[in-house]
Amino acid sequence: MKEIESYCPDTDDLEKKNMIKQYLEKYILEYEAFCFEEAWKELNHNLTSTITTLVQGIEETFSKKIGFLPFECRRVKLLKYLEKKKRRIWRKKVSYDCRKKVADGRLRIKGKFVTREQAC
């Protein structure tokens, strides 16, 4: 509390100096508490208004229709689609081995099947 001592008058009376010091400490603590309380009220007001705005936006979104479907039905369908998309298999799969063997044996140029006459 060096700052408070700088506000104390230069008196030799130690008791008076301590009394002034206690008063200043109490005043500073009350002021800090007041500032904190005001800031808390402002924050609480801002949070309340933000939450209210968010809730209103969510209610508006869920009450809307996208195309002929309500929002919630469309959301369920989209989640189902995305889940199926994750399960897709992207690698090649040979359905018939005999067809694969025939295709491997045929003559190709630039990946296309050609006859022997076309190859010459």
C-alpha positions, 0 to 999 in steps of 0.5 A, a space after each residue: 500500500 505504498 500508493 496510499 501512503 503517498 496520499 497521507 499528509 506529512 504529519 508526525 501524528 502516527 494515529 492520525 496517519 493510520 486513520 487516514 490510511 484506513 479510510 483511504 483503503 476502505 474508500 479504494 476497496 468500495 470503489 473497486 467493488 462498485 466498479 466490479 459490480 457495474 461491470 458485472 451488471 453490464 456483462 450480465 445484460 450483454 449476455 442476456 441480450 445475446 442469448 435472447 437473440 440466439 434463441 430467437 434466431 434458432 426458433 426462426 430457423 427451425 420454424 422455416 421450411 426448406 423446399 417442401 420439408 420442415 427444417 428438422 426433417 431436412 436436417 435428418 435427411 442430410 445427416 443420413 446422406 452424410 453417414 452413407 457417404 462416409 461408408 462408401 467404398 472408393 476402391 475398384 472392385 471386380 465383379 466377375 473374374 472371368 471378364 477381367 481375365 478376358 479384358 486383360 488378354 485383349 489388345 489395347 492402345 492408349 487403354 482402349 480395346 483394338 483389333 489386330 488390324 487396327 493395331 498395325 
